[in-house]
């Protein structure tokens, strides 16, 4: 199955805050037919109207589910909407999977920490099911860097999750933590429904604690993105994202879209050959 090319709207959120309809229109011009929602709880009707107007759907979206309050490295702070408010908005927007995008490093240091994160996400999954939705988790580097009982906190976390909880693997952050995607991705199996497509030069010290300023369009850096796409067995979405981009963000997104489109076409040719 060829994954759909998507975009995490966090990437262009500054433009969407200025003019939501115009920003979504630019994504449609690039060629997107689906996106991954961001900050959707308080703007679900307006976002849905803009997406509908330009022929774009959103089937996945990011929303905080584990913590009641958030203070993230990119400046997102404050009280988190309830699970019920989040899932009602997700349903209105047409989402199928709500993905928690960030749980800070201090909650991944011990078995008890990880058990708490998994329990909270499992509980969210049970509530989401009453709305006809699923939940998932999106990693950064710290879940892999933390070692508990001889393996990464991320691997322990996976064992503690209920089978219906989905995974979205950020290939950039996994690579920053030294993860071998060829070894990891097959073990994640069918619950891995999405990857984040993000690139940049390899250097020591890349960390969520200090978001990098040198990210590049997909295919122009050192992250093994093509290998990640080829190794995943049940991928539904390949989601372009930038944490930061020094140039024009829509130009960076366009370059990533073109690279990803070509890469997926090459994979299709390999399968059919």
CORNORNOR-V317616 format. One line per field, one symbol per residue. burial: + if it has 9 or more other C-alpha atoms within 8 Angstrom, else -. A space follows every 50 residues. Layout:
burial: ???
This chain:
burial: ----+++++++++-++---+--++++++---++++++++++--+--++-+ ++-+-+++++++++++-+-+-++------+--+-++++++++++++++++ ++----+++++-+++-++++++-++-+++-+-++++++++++++++++-- -++-+++--++---+++++++++++++-+-++-+++--+-++++++++++ +----+++--++-++++++-+++-+-+++-+++++++++++--++---+- -++++++-+++-++--++-----
